Amino acid sequence: MQGNGFGRVRAWLLRGIGAVFALAVVLVLALMWWWDYEPGHFDVVPTAQARLAAKGERVVTGSVTTAALITTAETLLDKRGGYLSNDRLPPGVFMDNVPNWEFGVLTATRDLARALRNDFSRSQTQSVEDKDLQEADPLFSSPNDRWLLPSSESQYRKAIARVDAYLTRLADGDDSNAQFYARADNLADYLQVVSARLGSLSQRLSAAAGQVRIDTDLAGDEHARQSTPAPSPRLVKTPWTKIDDNFYEARGYTWALREQLEAVRADFAPILASKNATVSLEQVIRELEESQKALGSPIVLNGTPFGFFANHSLVMANYISRANAAVIDLRELLKRG
């Protein structure tokens, strides 16, 4: 009798443990579904106006671009599920799409923060760096997957606070406090970085289906050399485990870049109009907007280029390549007198 009683207790204990485990699995899966989320578009001009109105300040040149940088960084940290790239516990540790999206957003954020520090806030190369932007740039460059103190989130929040302090000083009416110089050369320098990012993303996405590429690294200079000769032609193909990583990184970068360029459209409106370049920037923004359409599949498909199934990486590469072509045209317009 005692043996039968012990067996029943053991059976109920095992059932209880199994039920708790099953409930934990369901909860983790539910959270993974809920956190697998890409934030939507926000209007940069009303966002900047609301942020400055709360400070009792008005919008000035550079306010929209600076506020867009702050808002994209805050969205990165405060979106549904929070910041996941440095999670070491379920469900975040099992997710990779959102962390790659976050890295794309972070790359665009770092580029704009560096442009603010080195170009937009300075009148010339010999001018003094803004003290807050000087601190924000390296804080945004902190590792994206650090969970030990200081964590990635804490470093990025410090950077946001520094940029927000710059925004406040920018709008306070003191011409010796902080400045934003909306000039054609500054914008062209920033767009050069953007073009390099878009070109790299396009190449990585295109390699999902496999490509035979000819080495053009030294084209245009008969005396050019490189440290290690590369075979030509060569097959370039993304490992299947990296295909969705590259796709979601591109989604994150293009989401943040769209917000930044819409802010640039507002702050650089007179410059763009004088160069007859507004429509070129509009074309870039349109291509980036198209790249953000909802994915109509539970997974990133990688069909052959002209096959029966879609290849989402090639579709994304198409939009990014077209955006990059428009950025190159825009830079040429900005360089003209």
DRENDO-1510 file (C-alpha; in Angstrom, 1 decimal, always signed):
<recs>
REC; n; res; u; v; w
REC; 1; MET; +0.0; +0.0; +0.0 .
REC; 2; GLN; +2.8; +2.4; +0.9 .
REC; 3; GLY; +4.5; +1.5; -2.4 .
REC; 4; ASN; +1.3; +2.3; -4.4 .
REC; 5; GLY; +0.9; +5.6; -2.5 .
REC; 6; PHE; +4.5; +6.6; -3.3 .
REC; 7; GLY; +4.0; +5.7; -6.9 .
REC; 8; ARG; +0.9; +7.9; -7.2 .
REC; 9; VAL; +2.7; +10.8; -5.6 .
REC; 10; ARG; +5.6; +10.4; -7.9 .
REC; 11; ALA; +3.2; +10.2; -10.9 .
REC; 12; TRP; +1.4; +13.4; -9.9 .
REC; 13; LEU; +4.8; +15.1; -9.3 .
REC; 14; LEU; +6.0; +14.2; -12.8 .
REC; 15; ARG; +2.7; +15.4; -14.2 .
REC; 16; GLY; +3.0; +18.7; -12.4 .
REC; 17; ILE; +6.6; +19.2; -13.6 .
REC; 18; GLY; +5.5; +18.3; -17.1 .
REC; 19; ALA; +2.6; +20.8; -16.9 .
REC; 20; VAL; +4.9; +23.6; -15.6 .
REC; 21; PHE; +7.4; +22.8; -18.4 .
REC; 22; ALA; +4.7; +22.8; -21.1 .
REC; 23; LEU; +3.3; +26.1; -19.7 .
REC; 24; ALA; +6.8; +27.6; -19.8 .
REC; 25; VAL; +7.3; +26.5; -23.4 .
REC; 26; VAL; +4.0; +28.0; -24.4 .
REC; 27; LEU; +4.8; +31.3; -22.6 .
REC; 28; VAL; +8.2; +31.5; -24.3 .
REC; 29; LEU; +6.7; +30.9; -27.7 .
REC; 30; ALA; +4.0; +33.5; -27.1 .
REC; 31; LEU; +6.6; +36.1; -26.0 .
REC; 32; MET; +8.7; +35.2; -29.1 .
REC; 33; TRP; +5.7; +35.8; -31.3 .
REC; 34; TRP; +4.8; +39.1; -29.5 .
REC; 35; TRP; +8.4; +40.4; -29.5 .
REC; 36; ASP; +9.0; +39.5; -33.2 .
REC; 37; TYR; +8.0; +43.0; -34.2 .
REC; 38; GLU; +9.3; +45.8; -36.3 .
REC; 39; PRO; +8.2; +49.3; -35.3 .
REC; 40; GLY; +6.3; +51.4; -37.8 .
REC; 41; HIS; +7.1; +54.8; -39.4 .
REC; 42; PHE; +6.9; +58.0; -37.4 .
REC; 43; ASP; +6.6; +61.6; -38.7 .
REC; 44; VAL; +9.8; +63.3; -38.1 .
REC; 45; VAL; +8.7; +67.0; -38.1 .
REC; 46; PRO; +5.7; +66.6; -35.7 .
REC; 47; THR; +7.9; +64.5; -33.5 .
REC; 48; ALA; +10.6; +67.2; -33.3 .
REC; 49; GLN; +8.0; +69.9; -32.7 .
REC; 50; ALA; +6.5; +67.9; -29.8 .
REC; 51; ARG; +9.9; +67.2; -28.3 .
REC; 52; LEU; +11.0; +70.8; -28.4 .
REC; 53; ALA; +7.6; +72.2; -27.3 .
REC; 54; ALA; +7.9; +70.1; -24.1 .
REC; 55; LYS; +11.2; +71.9; -23.5 .
REC; 56; GLY; +9.6; +75.3; -24.2 .
REC; 57; GLU; +11.8; +75.7; -27.3 .
REC; 58; ARG; +11.1; +76.1; -31.0 .
REC; 59; VAL; +12.3; +74.2; -34.1 .
REC; 60; VAL; +15.4; +75.6; -35.7 .
REC; 61; THR; +17.7; +74.3; -38.4 .
REC; 62; GLY; +19.0; +70.9; -37.4 .
REC; 63; SER; +16.3; +70.2; -34.9 .
REC; 64; VAL; +14.4; +67.7; -37.0 .
REC; 65; THR; +17.5; +65.7; -37.9 .
REC; 66; THR; +18.7; +65.6; -34.3 .
REC; 67; ALA; +15.3; +64.7; -33.0 .
REC; 68; ALA; +15.0; +61.9; -35.6 .
REC; 69; LEU; +18.3; +60.5; -34.3 .
REC; 70; ILE; +17.0; +60.6; -30.7 .
REC; 71; THR; +13.7; +59.0; -31.6 .
REC; 72; THR; +15.2; +56.1; -33.7 .
REC; 73; ALA; +17.6; +55.3; -30.8 .
REC; 74; GLU; +14.7; +55.5; -28.2 .
REC; 75; THR; +12.6; +53.2; -30.5 .
REC; 76; LEU; +15.5; +50.8; -30.6 .
REC; 77; LEU; +15.5; +50.5; -26.8 .
REC; 78; ASP; +11.8; +50.9; -26.0 .
REC; 79; LYS; +10.0; +49.0; -28.7 .
REC; 80; ARG; +7.9; +45.9; -27.8 .
REC; 81; GLY; +10.1; +43.5; -26.0 .
REC; 82; GLY; +12.8; +46.1; -25.4 .
REC; 83; TYR; +16.4; +45.7; -26.6 .
REC; 84; LEU; +17.1; +42.0; -27.3 .
REC; 85; SER; +20.6; +41.9; -28.8 .
REC; 86; ASN; +22.3; +41.3; -25.4 .
REC; 87; ASP; +19.6; +39.0; -23.9 .
REC; 88; ARG; +21.0; +35.8; -22.3 .
REC; 89; LEU; +17.6; +34.4; -21.1 .
REC; 90; PRO; +14.6; +33.0; -23.0 .
REC; 91; PRO; +12.9; +34.1; -25.1 .
REC; 92; GLY; +15.4; +36.7; -26.3 .
REC; 93; VAL; +18.3; +34.3; -26.5 .
REC; 94; PHE; +16.3; +32.2; -29.0 .
REC; 95; MET; +15.6; +35.1; -31.3 .
REC; 96; ASP; +17.8; +36.4; -34.1 .
REC; 97; ASN; +15.6; +38.4; -36.5 .
REC; 98; VAL; +14.9; +41.3; -34.1 .
REC; 99; PRO; +18.6; +41.5; -32.9 .
REC; 100; ASN; +19.7; +41.7; -36.5 .
REC; 101; TRP; +17.1; +44.4; -37.1 .
REC; 102; GLU; +18.4; +46.2; -34.1 .
REC; 103; PHE; +22.0; +46.1; -35.4 .
REC; 104; GLY; +20.8; +47.7; -38.7 .
REC; 105; VAL; +19.2; +50.5; -36.8 .
REC; 106; LEU; +22.2; +50.9; -34.6 .
REC; 107; THR; +24.5; +51.1; -37.6 .
REC; 108; ALA; +22.4; +54.0; -39.1 .
REC; 109; THR; +22.3; +55.7; -35.6 .
REC; 110; ARG; +26.1; +55.5; -35.2 .
REC; 111; ASP; +26.7; +56.9; -38.7 .
REC; 112; LEU; +24.4; +59.9; -38.1 .
REC; 113; ALA; +25.8; +60.5; -34.6 .
REC; 114; ARG; +29.3; +60.6; -36.1 .
REC; 115; ALA; +28.2; +62.9; -38.9 .
REC; 116; LEU; +26.7; +65.3; -36.3 .
REC; 117; ARG; +29.9; +65.3; -34.3 .
REC; 118; ASN; +32.3; +65.6; -37.2 .
REC; 119; ASP; +30.4; +67.6; -39.9 .
REC; 120; PHE; +27.0; +69.0; -39.2 .
REC; 121; SER; +27.9; +70.7; -35.8 .
REC; 122; ARG; +31.2; +72.2; -37.1 .
REC; 123; SER; +31.7; +75.1; -39.4 .
REC; 124; GLN; +35.2; +73.9; -40.6 .
REC; 125; THR; +37.8; +71.3; -39.9 .
REC; 126; GLN; +39.6; +73.6; -37.4 .
REC; 127; SER; +36.5; +74.3; -35.3 .
REC; 128; VAL; +36.0; +72.8; -31.8 .
REC; 129; GLU; +33.8; +69.7; -31.5 .
REC; 130; ASP; +30.5; +70.0; -29.6 .
REC; 131; LYS; +31.1; +68.7; -26.1 .
REC; 132; ASP; +27.9; +66.6; -25.9 .
REC; 133; LEU; +28.3; +65.0; -29.4 .
REC; 134; GLN; +31.9; +64.3; -28.6 .
REC; 135; GLU; +30.6; +62.1; -25.7 .
REC; 136; ALA; +27.6; +60.6; -27.6 .
REC; 137; ASP; +29.6; +59.2; -30.5 .
REC; 138; PRO; +31.7; +56.7; -28.6 .
REC; 139; LEU; +28.8; +55.8; -26.3 .
REC; 140; PHE; +26.7; +54.7; -29.4 .
REC; 141; SER; +29.8; +52.7; -30.5 .
REC; 142; SER; +29.7; +50.5; -27.4 .
REC; 143; PRO; +29.3; +46.8; -28.2 .
REC; 144; ASN; +25.7; +45.9; -29.1 .
REC; 145; ASP; +25.7; +42.6; -27.2 .
REC; 146; ARG; +27.1; +43.6; -23.8 .
REC; 147; TRP; +25.0; +42.5; -20.9 .
REC; 148; LEU; +27.5; +43.0; -18.0 .
REC; 149; LEU; +27.7; +46.4; -16.5 .
REC; 150; PRO; +27.8; +48.8; -18.2 .
REC; 151; SER; +25.2; +47.2; -20.4 .
REC; 152; SER; +24.6; +48.2; -24.0 .
REC; 153; GLU; +21.3; +49.8; -23.1 .
REC; 154; SER; +22.8; +51.9; -20.4 .
REC; 155; GLN; +25.5; +53.2; -22.7 .
REC; 156; TYR; +23.0; +54.0; -25.5 .
REC; 157; ARG; +20.7; +55.8; -23.0 .
REC; 158; LYS; +23.7; +58.0; -21.9 .
REC; 159; ALA; +24.3; +58.7; -25.6 .
REC; 160; ILE; +20.7; +59.7; -26.1 .
REC; 161; ALA; +20.8; +62.0; -23.1 .
REC; 162; ARG; +23.9; +63.7; -24.6 .
REC; 163; VAL; +22.3; +64.2; -28.0 .
REC; 164; ASP; +19.2; +65.5; -26.3 .
REC; 165; ALA; +21.3; +68.1; -24.4 .
REC; 166; TYR; +22.8; +69.2; -27.8 .
REC; 167; LEU; +19.2; +69.5; -29.1 .
REC; 168; THR; +18.2; +71.7; -26.2 .
REC; 169; ARG; +21.3; +74.0; -26.6 .
REC; 170; LEU; +20.7; +74.1; -30.4 .
REC; 171; ALA; +17.3; +75.6; -30.0 .
REC; 172; ASP; +18.0; +78.0; -27.0 .
REC; 173; GLY; +18.8; +81.0; -29.2 .
REC; 174; ASP; +22.4; +81.3; -28.0 .
REC; 175; ASP; +24.6; +81.4; -31.2 .
REC; 176; SER; +27.7; +80.5; -29.2 .
REC; 177; ASN; +26.2; +77.5; -27.5 .
REC; 178; ALA; +25.5; +74.9; -30.3 .
REC; 179; GLN; +25.1; +75.0; -34.0 .
REC; 180; PHE; +24.0; +72.9; -36.9 .
REC; 181; TYR; +25.3; +73.8; -40.3 .
REC; 182; ALA; +23.0; +72.8; -43.2 .
REC; 183; ARG; +25.5; +72.9; -46.1 .
REC; 184; ALA; +25.8; +71.0; -49.3 .
REC; 185; ASP; +29.3; +69.7; -48.6 .
REC; 186; ASN; +28.3; +68.4; -45.1 .
REC; 187; LEU; +25.3; +66.6; -46.6 .
REC; 188; ALA; +27.3; +65.2; -49.4 .
REC; 189; ASP; +29.9; +63.8; -47.0 .
REC; 190; TYR; +27.1; +62.1; -44.9 .
REC; 191; LEU; +25.5; +60.6; -48.1 .
REC; 192; GLN; +28.9; +59.1; -49.1 .
REC; 193; VAL; +28.8; +57.0; -45.9 .
REC; 194; VAL; +25.1; +56.1; -46.6 .
REC; 195; SER; +26.0; +55.1; -50.1 .
REC; 196; ALA; +28.8; +52.8; -48.9 .
REC; 197; ARG; +26.4; +51.2; -46.4 .
REC; 198; LEU; +23.7; +50.6; -49.0 .
REC; 199; GLY; +26.3; +49.2; -51.5 .
REC; 200; SER; +27.5; +46.7; -48.9 .
REC; 201; LEU; +24.0; +45.6; -47.9 .
REC; 202; SER; +23.0; +45.2; -51.6 .
REC; 203; GLN; +26.0; +42.9; -52.3 .
REC; 204; ARG; +25.4; +40.8; -49.2 .
REC; 205; LEU; +21.8; +40.4; -50.0 .
REC; 206; SER; +22.4; +39.5; -53.7 .
REC; 207; ALA; +24.8; +36.8; -52.6 .
REC; 208; ALA; +21.9; +34.9; -51.0 .
REC; 209; ALA; +21.2; +33.2; -54.4 .
REC; 210; GLY; +24.9; +32.8; -55.3 .
REC; 211; GLN; +26.7; +35.0; -57.8 .
REC; 212; VAL; +29.8; +34.6; -60.0 .
REC; 213; ARG; +31.6; +37.9; -59.5 .
REC; 214; ILE; +34.6; +39.4; -61.4 .
REC; 215; ASP; +37.2; +41.1; -59.3 .
REC; 216; THR; +37.0; +44.9; -60.1 .
REC; 217; ASP; +38.7; +46.0; -56.9 .
REC; 218; LEU; +41.7; +47.6; -58.7 .
REC; 219; ALA; +39.8; +48.8; -61.8 .
REC; 220; GLY; +40.8; +52.3; -63.1 .
REC; 221; ASP; +44.4; +52.4; -61.9 .
REC; 222; GLU; +47.1; +50.3; -63.6 .
REC; 223; HIS; +49.5; +50.8; -60.7 .
REC; 224; ALA; +47.0; +49.8; -58.0 .
REC; 225; ARG; +47.9; +46.9; -55.8 .
REC; 226; GLN; +46.1; +45.0; -53.0 .
REC; 227; SER; +47.6; +43.1; -50.0 .
REC; 228; THR; +46.2; +39.7; -51.0 .
REC; 229; PRO; +45.2; +38.9; -54.6 .
REC; 230; ALA; +41.7; +37.7; -55.1 .
REC; 231; PRO; +40.6; +35.0; -57.6 .
REC; 232; SER; +38.5; +36.2; -60.5 .
REC; 233; PRO; +35.9; +35.2; -61.3 .
REC; 234; ARG; +34.7; +33.7; -58.0 .
REC; 235; LEU; +31.5; +32.3; -56.6 .
REC; 236; VAL; +30.0; +34.3; -53.8 .
REC; 237; LYS; +27.2; +32.7; -51.8 .
REC; 238; THR; +25.8; +33.5; -48.4 .
REC; 239; PRO; +25.5; +30.5; -46.0 .
REC; 240; TRP; +21.9; +29.6; -45.5 .
REC; 241; THR; +22.2; +30.4; -41.8 .
REC; 242; LYS; +23.0; +34.0; -42.5 .
REC; 243; ILE; +20.4; +34.7; -45.2 .
REC; 244; ASP; +17.7; +35.9; -42.7 .
REC; 245; ASP; +20.3; +37.7; -40.6 .
REC; 246; ASN; +21.4; +39.9; -43.6 .
REC; 247; PHE; +17.7; +40.5; -44.6 .
REC; 248; TYR; +16.7; +41.8; -41.2 .
REC; 249; GLU; +19.8; +43.8; -40.7 .
REC; 250; ALA; +18.9; +45.5; -44.0 .
REC; 251; ARG; +15.4; +46.0; -42.9 .
REC; 252; GLY; +16.6; +47.8; -39.7 .
REC; 253; TYR; +19.1; +50.0; -41.5 .
REC; 254; THR; +16.6; +51.1; -44.2 .
REC; 255; TRP; +13.9; +51.8; -41.6 .
REC; 256; ALA; +16.2; +54.1; -39.6 .
REC; 257; LEU; +17.7; +55.7; -42.8 .
REC; 258; ARG; +14.3; +56.5; -44.1 .
REC; 259; GLU; +13.5; +58.5; -40.9 .
REC; 260; GLN; +16.9; +60.2; -41.0 .
REC; 261; LEU; +16.5; +61.3; -44.7 .
REC; 262; GLU; +13.0; +62.6; -44.1 .
REC; 263; ALA; +14.5; +64.7; -41.4 .
REC; 264; VAL; +17.3; +65.8; -43.8 .
REC; 265; ARG; +14.6; +66.8; -46.3 .
REC; 266; ALA; +13.2; +69.2; -43.7 .
REC; 267; ASP; +16.4; +70.7; -42.4 .
REC; 268; PHE; +18.2; +71.0; -45.7 .
REC; 269; ALA; +15.1; +72.1; -47.7 .
REC; 270; PRO; +16.7; +75.4; -48.9 .
REC; 271; ILE; +19.9; +73.7; -50.0 .
REC; 272; LEU; +18.1; +70.9; -51.8 .
REC; 273; ALA; +15.8; +73.4; -53.6 .
REC; 274; SER; +18.8; +75.6; -54.7 .
REC; 275; LYS; +20.4; +72.5; -56.2 .
REC; 276; ASN; +17.1; +71.3; -57.7 .
REC; 277; ALA; +17.8; +68.1; -55.8 .
REC; 278; THR; +14.6; +67.7; -53.7 .
REC; 279; VAL; +13.1; +65.2; -56.1 .
REC; 280; SER; +16.3; +63.1; -56.0 .
REC; 281; LEU; +16.0; +62.8; -52.2 .
REC; 282; GLU; +12.3; +62.0; -52.6 .
REC; 283; GLN; +13.2; +59.1; -54.8 .
REC; 284; VAL; +15.6; +57.7; -52.2 .
REC; 285; ILE; +13.0; +58.0; -49.6 .
REC; 286; ARG; +10.4; +56.3; -51.9 .
REC; 287; GLU; +12.7; +53.3; -52.4 .
REC; 288; LEU; +13.4; +53.0; -48.7 .
REC; 289; GLU; +9.7; +53.1; -48.0 .
REC; 290; GLU; +9.1; +50.3; -50.5 .
REC; 291; SER; +11.7; +48.2; -48.7 .
REC; 292; GLN; +9.6; +48.3; -45.5 .
REC; 293; LYS; +6.5; +46.6; -46.8 .
REC; 294; ALA; +5.3; +43.7; -44.7 .
REC; 295; LEU; +6.8; +40.3; -45.4 .
REC; 296; GLY; +4.0; +38.1; -46.7 .
REC; 297; SER; +5.7; +34.9; -45.5 .
REC; 298; PRO; +6.5; +33.4; -42.0 .
REC; 299; ILE; +10.1; +32.9; -43.2 .
REC; 300; VAL; +12.6; +34.6; -45.5 .
REC; 301; LEU; +12.4; +32.7; -48.8 .
REC; 302; ASN; +15.5; +32.1; -50.8 .
REC; 303; GLY; +14.3; +30.8; -54.2 .
REC; 304; THR; +16.3; +30.8; -57.3 .
REC; 305; PRO; +16.4; +34.2; -59.1 .
REC; 306; PHE; +13.8; +33.2; -61.8 .
REC; 307; GLY; +12.4; +30.2; -60.0 .
REC; 308; PHE; +8.9; +29.3; -58.7 .
REC; 309; PHE; +9.4; +30.6; -55.2 .
REC; 310; ALA; +10.3; +34.2; -54.2 .
REC; 311; ASN; +13.7; +35.3; -53.2 .
REC; 312; HIS; +13.1; +38.0; -50.5 .
REC; 313; SER; +16.8; +38.9; -50.3 .
REC; 314; LEU; +17.0; +39.8; -54.0 .
REC; 315; VAL; +13.8; +41.9; -53.7 .
REC; 316; MET; +15.3; +43.8; -50.8 .
REC; 317; ALA; +18.6; +44.1; -52.7 .
REC; 318; ASN; +16.7; +45.7; -55.7 .
REC; 319; TYR; +15.2; +48.4; -53.5 .
REC; 320; ILE; +18.5; +49.1; -51.8 .
REC; 321; SER; +20.4; +49.3; -55.1 .
REC; 322; ARG; +17.9; +51.7; -56.5 .
REC; 323; ALA; +18.1; +53.8; -53.4 .
REC; 324; ASN; +21.8; +53.8; -53.7 .
REC; 325; ALA; +21.7; +54.9; -57.3 .
REC; 326; ALA; +19.5; +57.8; -56.3 .
REC; 327; VAL; +21.9; +58.7; -53.5 .
REC; 328; ILE; +24.8; +58.8; -55.9 .
REC; 329; ASP; +22.9; +61.1; -58.2 .
REC; 330; LEU; +21.9; +63.3; -55.3 .
REC; 331; ARG; +25.6; +63.6; -54.2 .
REC; 332; GLU; +26.5; +64.7; -57.8 .
REC; 333; LEU; +23.8; +67.4; -57.7 .
REC; 334; LEU; +25.1; +68.6; -54.3 .
REC; 335; LYS; +28.6; +68.9; -55.6 .
REC; 336; ARG; +27.6; +71.2; -58.5 .
REC; 337; GLY; +28.0; +74.9; -57.9 .
</recs>
